[in-house]
Amino acid sequence: MNESLVKKTRQDPRVQSFQIGEIHVLQAIPEKVTNVIVYCHGLGANKEWMARFYEKCYQQQIGIIAFDFPGHGEDQRFFEDFPFQQCLLDLKQVITYAKTIAPVHLFGSSFGGFVILNELLQSPEIESTFLMCPAVNFYSIVKRKLSIAKEEDLQDQDIYLYQKLKLSGSVYRELQEAERNVIQGKISHVTVIHGKEDKTVFYSDVEAFCVQQQIELIPVEQGKHELYDYDEMIVQYLVKSIVSIGS
Protein backbone atom coordinates (compact mmCIF):
# COMPACT_ATOMS: atom_id res chain seq x y z
CA MET A 1 0.00 0.00 0.00
CA ASN A 2 1.18 3.55 -0.76
CA GLU A 3 2.11 4.84 2.71
CA SER A 4 2.28 8.48 1.62
CA LEU A 5 -1.24 8.20 0.22
CA VAL A 6 -2.47 6.66 3.48
CA LYS A 7 -0.81 9.46 5.49
CA LYS A 8 -2.40 12.08 3.25
CA THR A 9 -5.79 10.44 3.70
CA ARG A 10 -5.45 10.35 7.48
CA GLN A 11 -4.64 14.08 7.46
CA ASP A 12 -7.63 14.88 5.24
CA PRO A 13 -10.28 16.64 7.39
CA ARG A 14 -12.99 15.12 5.20
CA VAL A 15 -12.00 11.63 6.39
CA GLN A 16 -13.46 10.59 9.74
CA SER A 17 -12.21 7.80 11.97
CA PHE A 18 -14.59 6.25 14.51
CA GLN A 19 -16.03 2.98 15.76
CA ILE A 20 -19.33 1.18 15.30
CA GLY A 21 -19.29 -0.97 18.40
CA GLU A 22 -15.97 -2.80 18.16
CA ILE A 23 -15.61 -2.16 14.42
CA HIS A 24 -12.99 0.42 13.40
CA VAL A 25 -14.24 2.59 10.54
CA LEU A 26 -12.98 5.25 8.14
CA GLN A 27 -15.43 7.27 6.10
CA ALA A 28 -15.45 10.17 3.65
CA ILE A 29 -19.00 11.46 3.22
CA PRO A 30 -19.68 14.53 1.02
CA GLU A 31 -22.08 17.13 2.37
CA LYS A 32 -24.55 16.46 -0.45
CA VAL A 33 -23.97 12.72 -0.60
CA THR A 34 -26.14 10.84 -3.11
CA ASN A 35 -24.74 7.32 -2.72
CA VAL A 36 -22.38 5.51 -0.40
CA ILE A 37 -19.93 2.67 -1.04
CA VAL A 38 -19.11 0.15 1.69
CA TYR A 39 -15.58 -1.10 1.01
CA CYS A 40 -14.33 -4.54 2.15
CA HIS A 41 -10.57 -5.08 2.10
CA GLY A 42 -8.70 -8.30 1.41
CA LEU A 43 -6.94 -10.69 3.76
CA GLY A 44 -3.92 -9.01 5.33
CA ALA A 45 -5.05 -5.53 4.25
CA ASN A 46 -7.14 -2.97 6.16
CA LYS A 47 -9.58 -0.09 5.84
CA GLU A 48 -6.77 2.32 4.89
CA TRP A 49 -6.92 0.94 1.35
CA MET A 50 -9.95 3.13 0.68
CA ALA A 51 -7.26 5.81 0.17
CA ARG A 52 -6.90 4.49 -3.37
CA PHE A 53 -10.44 5.38 -4.34
CA TYR A 54 -12.25 7.89 -2.14
CA GLU A 55 -11.12 11.20 -3.69
CA LYS A 56 -12.74 10.79 -7.13
CA CYS A 57 -15.87 9.36 -5.51
CA TYR A 58 -16.08 12.31 -3.12
CA GLN A 59 -15.92 14.76 -6.03
CA GLN A 60 -19.05 13.09 -7.45
CA GLN A 61 -20.95 13.20 -4.13
CA ILE A 62 -20.35 9.50 -3.49
CA GLY A 63 -19.21 8.58 -0.01
CA ILE A 64 -17.02 5.65 1.03
CA ILE A 65 -17.14 3.74 4.30
CA ALA A 66 -14.35 1.25 4.99
CA PHE A 67 -13.81 -0.94 8.05
CA ASP A 68 -11.27 -3.38 9.48
CA PHE A 69 -12.09 -7.07 9.48
CA PRO A 70 -11.32 -8.91 12.74
CA GLY A 71 -7.60 -9.08 13.43
CA HIS A 72 -6.75 -6.50 10.76
CA GLY A 73 -5.72 -2.85 10.94
CA GLU A 74 -6.76 -1.32 14.27
CA ASP A 75 -9.05 -4.19 15.21
CA GLN A 76 -8.12 -5.59 18.62
CA ARG A 77 -10.49 -8.55 18.80
CA PHE A 78 -9.01 -11.98 19.39
CA PHE A 79 -10.44 -15.27 18.21
CA GLU A 80 -9.48 -18.89 18.64
CA ASP A 81 -10.47 -19.61 15.05
CA PHE A 82 -10.63 -17.72 11.78
CA PRO A 83 -13.72 -15.50 12.36
CA PHE A 84 -15.49 -15.78 9.00
CA GLN A 85 -18.98 -15.48 10.51
CA GLN A 86 -17.87 -12.40 12.44
CA CYS A 87 -16.69 -10.85 9.17
CA LEU A 88 -20.21 -11.32 7.82
CA LEU A 89 -21.79 -9.88 10.96
CA ASP A 90 -19.49 -6.84 10.82
CA LEU A 91 -20.36 -6.23 7.19
CA LYS A 92 -24.08 -6.41 8.01
CA GLN A 93 -23.62 -3.89 10.83
CA VAL A 94 -21.72 -1.45 8.61
CA ILE A 95 -24.33 -1.81 5.84
CA THR A 96 -27.08 -1.02 8.36
CA TYR A 97 -25.20 2.13 9.38
CA ALA A 98 -24.51 3.11 5.75
CA LYS A 99 -28.19 2.85 4.85
CA THR A 100 -28.92 5.72 7.24
CA ILE A 101 -26.76 7.95 5.00
CA ALA A 102 -27.63 7.11 1.38
CA PRO A 103 -28.36 4.19 -0.98
CA VAL A 104 -25.66 1.55 -0.47
CA HIS A 105 -23.30 -0.02 -3.00
CA LEU A 106 -20.68 -2.65 -2.13
CA PHE A 107 -17.07 -2.76 -3.29
CA GLY A 108 -14.78 -5.59 -2.23
CA SER A 109 -11.31 -6.88 -2.99
CA SER A 110 -10.06 -10.49 -2.81
CA PHE A 111 -11.27 -12.03 0.48
CA GLY A 112 -13.52 -9.00 0.94
CA GLY A 113 -15.25 -10.00 -2.28
CA PHE A 114 -15.82 -13.49 -0.89
CA VAL A 115 -17.45 -12.02 2.21
CA ILE A 116 -19.64 -9.75 0.09
CA LEU A 117 -20.80 -12.63 -2.12
CA ASN A 118 -21.89 -14.56 0.95
CA GLU A 119 -23.71 -11.49 2.24
CA LEU A 120 -25.53 -11.02 -1.07
CA LEU A 121 -26.91 -14.55 -0.81
CA GLN A 122 -28.57 -13.55 2.47
CA SER A 123 -29.39 -9.88 1.80
CA PRO A 124 -29.67 -9.12 -1.92
CA GLU A 125 -31.30 -5.69 -1.48
CA ILE A 126 -28.13 -3.74 -2.38
CA GLU A 127 -28.13 -1.12 -5.15
CA SER A 128 -25.10 -2.59 -6.91
CA THR A 129 -21.90 -4.50 -6.19
CA PHE A 130 -18.40 -4.18 -7.65
CA LEU A 131 -15.71 -6.76 -6.95
CA MET A 132 -12.00 -6.36 -7.63
CA CYS A 133 -10.17 -9.67 -8.02
CA PRO A 134 -12.67 -11.44 -5.73
CA ALA A 135 -11.69 -14.73 -4.13
CA VAL A 136 -14.84 -16.49 -5.35
CA ASN A 137 -13.22 -19.82 -4.44
CA PHE A 138 -11.50 -18.75 -1.22
CA TYR A 139 -11.60 -22.23 0.33
CA SER A 140 -9.94 -23.78 -2.73
CA ILE A 141 -7.30 -21.05 -2.80
CA VAL A 142 -6.41 -21.68 0.85
CA LYS A 143 -6.25 -25.41 0.21
CA ARG A 144 -3.94 -24.87 -2.76
CA LYS A 145 -1.67 -22.40 -0.98
CA LEU A 146 -1.29 -24.63 2.08
CA SER A 147 -0.77 -27.73 -0.08
CA ILE A 148 -3.44 -29.63 1.85
CA ALA A 149 -4.52 -32.82 0.12
CA LYS A 150 -7.61 -33.53 2.23
CA GLU A 151 -9.63 -31.97 5.03
CA GLU A 152 -8.68 -34.69 7.53
CA ASP A 153 -5.12 -33.38 7.52
CA LEU A 154 -6.32 -30.35 9.49
CA GLN A 155 -7.96 -32.21 12.36
CA ASP A 156 -4.88 -32.24 14.60
CA GLN A 157 -3.22 -29.00 13.65
CA ASP A 158 -3.80 -25.28 13.52
CA ILE A 159 -2.73 -23.16 10.57
CA TYR A 160 -2.31 -19.41 10.81
CA LEU A 161 -3.31 -17.51 7.69
CA TYR A 162 -2.63 -14.00 8.95
CA GLN A 163 -1.27 -12.91 12.32
CA LYS A 164 -3.71 -14.25 14.94
CA LEU A 165 -6.25 -15.68 12.48
CA LYS A 166 -6.18 -19.43 12.96
CA LEU A 167 -7.64 -21.98 10.60
CA SER A 168 -8.77 -25.26 12.19
CA GLY A 169 -10.59 -28.20 10.66
CA SER A 170 -14.03 -26.94 11.64
CA VAL A 171 -13.43 -23.48 10.17
CA TYR A 172 -11.92 -25.02 7.07
CA ARG A 173 -15.17 -26.90 6.48
CA GLU A 174 -17.14 -23.71 7.17
CA LEU A 175 -15.22 -21.95 4.41
CA GLN A 176 -15.79 -24.94 2.16
CA GLU A 177 -19.54 -24.59 2.67
CA ALA A 178 -19.37 -20.84 2.13
CA GLU A 179 -17.59 -21.37 -1.20
CA ARG A 180 -20.15 -23.98 -2.22
CA ASN A 181 -22.96 -21.55 -1.41
CA VAL A 182 -21.36 -18.85 -3.58
CA ILE A 183 -20.74 -21.15 -6.53
CA GLN A 184 -24.19 -22.77 -6.38
CA GLY A 185 -26.18 -19.69 -5.36
CA LYS A 186 -27.64 -16.99 -7.55
CA ILE A 187 -25.89 -13.63 -7.56
CA SER A 188 -27.15 -10.59 -9.47
CA HIS A 189 -26.35 -6.89 -9.93
CA VAL A 190 -22.62 -7.61 -9.64
CA THR A 191 -19.70 -6.48 -11.79
CA VAL A 192 -16.29 -8.13 -11.47
CA ILE A 193 -13.03 -6.42 -12.46
CA HIS A 194 -10.20 -8.95 -12.61
CA GLY A 195 -6.59 -9.06 -13.74
CA LYS A 196 -5.64 -11.73 -16.24
CA GLU A 197 -2.20 -12.00 -14.58
CA ASP A 198 -3.61 -12.60 -11.09
CA LYS A 199 -1.61 -15.43 -9.51
CA THR A 200 -3.63 -15.48 -6.28
CA VAL A 201 -7.17 -15.75 -7.66
CA PHE A 202 -6.86 -17.30 -11.11
CA TYR A 203 -8.63 -15.42 -13.87
CA SER A 204 -9.94 -18.68 -15.35
CA ASP A 205 -11.75 -19.51 -12.08
CA VAL A 206 -13.37 -16.08 -11.91
CA GLU A 207 -14.27 -16.16 -15.59
CA ALA A 208 -16.04 -19.51 -15.13
CA PHE A 209 -17.90 -18.12 -12.11
CA CYS A 210 -19.07 -15.04 -14.02
CA VAL A 211 -20.24 -17.13 -16.98
CA GLN A 212 -22.15 -19.45 -14.68
CA GLN A 213 -23.71 -16.53 -12.77
CA GLN A 214 -24.28 -14.49 -15.95
CA ILE A 215 -22.68 -11.41 -14.44
CA GLU A 216 -20.40 -8.84 -16.06
CA LEU A 217 -16.66 -9.48 -16.07
CA ILE A 218 -14.23 -6.69 -17.00
CA PRO A 219 -10.79 -8.20 -17.74
CA VAL A 220 -7.60 -6.23 -17.18
CA GLU A 221 -5.03 -7.67 -19.58
CA GLN A 222 -1.84 -7.06 -17.55
CA GLY A 223 -3.52 -6.76 -14.17
CA LYS A 224 -2.26 -8.67 -11.14
CA HIS A 225 -3.91 -9.28 -7.77
CA GLU A 226 -5.34 -6.11 -6.15
CA LEU A 227 -4.92 -4.32 -9.52
CA TYR A 228 -2.36 -1.76 -8.43
CA ASP A 229 -1.72 0.92 -11.06
CA TYR A 230 -5.31 0.62 -12.28
CA ASP A 231 -6.95 2.80 -9.62
CA GLU A 232 -7.94 5.52 -12.08
CA MET A 233 -9.70 3.06 -14.39
CA ILE A 234 -11.46 1.32 -11.52
CA VAL A 235 -12.72 4.44 -9.77
CA GLN A 236 -13.90 5.98 -13.04
CA TYR A 237 -15.93 2.86 -13.71
CA LEU A 238 -17.34 2.88 -10.16
CA VAL A 239 -18.41 6.50 -10.37
CA LYS A 240 -19.89 6.23 -13.87
CA SER A 241 -21.87 3.10 -12.95
CA ILE A 242 -23.22 4.42 -9.66
CA VAL A 243 -24.19 7.79 -11.14
CA SER A 244 -25.99 6.05 -14.02
CA ILE A 245 -28.00 3.92 -11.58
CA GLY A 246 -29.38 7.03 -9.91
CA SER A 247 -30.14 8.90 -13.14
N, C-alpha and C positions, 0 to 999 in steps of 0.2 A: 504494500500500500504506500502511496505517496505521502510521506510524513509531513512535508511542508504544506500539502493540501489539507491534511487533517488539522494541522495547527491553525491554518488560516480559517478553517471552518469553525473550530472551537472559539476563535476570537471574534467571529461574526456575531454581532448583536441580534441578528435575525434568527439565530439558531439557539434553541432552548434545550437545556438538559434538566431532566427531572425523573421521577419514578412513578410508575403505576403499580402500587403495592411493592413487590420485590423486583419488578421489572425495570431495568435502566433504559431510559428512552432519550433519543435526540429528535427534535422536530424543527422544521422550518415551515411556518404557516404564513402565507401572505395575508395582508389585511383584508383583501377582497377575494379570499380563497373560493374557488369554484369546484375543485376536486382535490382529493388527498390520496397519496400513494402510501401504502404500508410496505416497507422494505424489509425482506428477510435475508440475512447474510448467510454465507456458507460456513461449513465446518472449519473451525480454526480462525475465522474472521470475526468481525464485530460490527456494531452499529455505525462506527466511524466511516464505513465504506459508502455511506450515503453521500459523503463529500464528493464523490465522483459525479453525482447526478443532480443535486438539489438546486444549483444556481439557475440553470436553464428552465427548470420546472417552476421555480419561484417567479421568474420573469413573466411566466404565462399564467400566474395566479393558481398554480398547482402546488400544493403542499406535500412534504414528505415526512413521514414518521418512521424512524428506524429504532430497533430495540436489540438488546443483547440476549441471545439464547442462553440457557443455563450453562454456567462454567466458562462463558466467553466474555471478553471485554471487562466491564466493571462488575459483572454479576458475581455475587459472593456465595451463591447457593451451592451446597454440596450434596451429592447423591452417591449411593452405593452402586447404582447401575446407570447406564446411558439413559438420560431422561427424555426419551422421545415423546411420550405422552405429555410431559410437562411443556415441551416445545409447542405442541398443539394447543394446550391450554393457554399458554402465554400469547400465542398468535390470536386466539379467540378474544382474549381480554383487550389486546391492543386494537383489534378490529372494532370491538364494541365502543372503545373510546373514540376511535377515528370517525365513526359514524355520527358522533355528536358534532362534528366539525363540517363535514361535506361528504358527498358520495365517495365511496371507497373503491380504490383499485389496488391490486396486489402486484408486487414486483419482487421476484426472488431469484437468488443465485445458488447453483449447485445444491447442497443439502437444503438450503432455504426453499428451493423450488420443490423438493420432495415433501417438505412439511406443508407447503401451500397446496400441493396436489391432494394430499390427504385431507386437508381442511375443506377443499372444494367439494369433495365427495360427501361431506357432512353438511356444509353450509354453502350451497351454490349461489346464493343471492348477492353476488359481488358484481360490480359494474363491468369490470374487465380484469384480465390477469396477463402479466408479461413475465416470462421466465427466461433467464440468461444462463445457458449451459446447465439446465436442471438435471439433478441426479435422479432421473425417473426410475432407475433400477439401483437405488442406493444399497440395498441388501447385497445384490450381486457384485457391486463394485467393492464393498467391504470384503466379501468372501474372496474375490480375486486378489485384492491387495494384500490380504493376510495369508494368502496361499492355503486356505482351509479347504480340505477335500470334502468334508461332511460335517454336519451340525454336531454330531456326537463328540467331535474333537474338542468342543468348547465346554463340555460338561464339567471338567475338573480344572479349568483354568480361567483366568480373567485377562482380557486384552484391553489395553488402554489406547483409544483412538486419538484423544486430544486431552492433554493435561490430566484432569481428574475424571474424565468421562470414561467409565469402564463398560466394557461390553462382555456380558456373560451369556451363557447358553439361552436363558429365558428371554433376554432382550434381543438376542440374535434372531430368535424365532418370531418375536414381535415385529422386528423390522422386515422379516421375510413376509409376514402377513400383510404389513403395510404396503410393501412393494406389489404383492399380488392384488391388493385392492385397487391400487393405482392402475396397474396394467389391465385389469379386468373391468374396472369401473367405467363410467361415462363422464368425460370431462368436456366442457364447452366454454366458449368465450375466452379462449386461451391462445396466446401467441408465444411461440418459442423462438429465441434467437440463439443460435448455436454455432460454435467454431468447428470447422471441418478438421482442424488439427488438434482438437481436444484429446489429450491422452489420459484424462481422468474419467470423463464421461464420454464414451465413444459416440461419435456422430452417427454411426450406423444404428446404434441402439435407440437414439433419440429420434432419428428419422423413421424407424419402424414404429415407434410409439405414436408419432404424429400422424402417420398414415392410418394406423389402426383407429386412432381417436378422431380422425378427420379434422385436425386442427392445423393452423398455419405454422409453417416452419420457415424461418428466415436464415439461410446458411451464410456464414461468414467464411470466405474461402481460406484465408490464412489465419483465422482466429484460433487461439488456444483457450484453455480453461480460464474462466473469469473475464475473457475478452478485454484484456488491457489494451490500450491504444485505440479502442473503438468506442470510447465514451460518447463522443460527439454524435456518432451515428445512432447509438442506442437511445440517447436522451432525446434526440430529434424525433425518432420514431415514437417514443413514449408520448411526448407532448402532442405531436400531430394526431395520434390515435385517440388520446383522451379528449382533446379538444373537439375532434370530429364526433365523438359519442354524444357530447353535450349539445351539439349544434342541430 
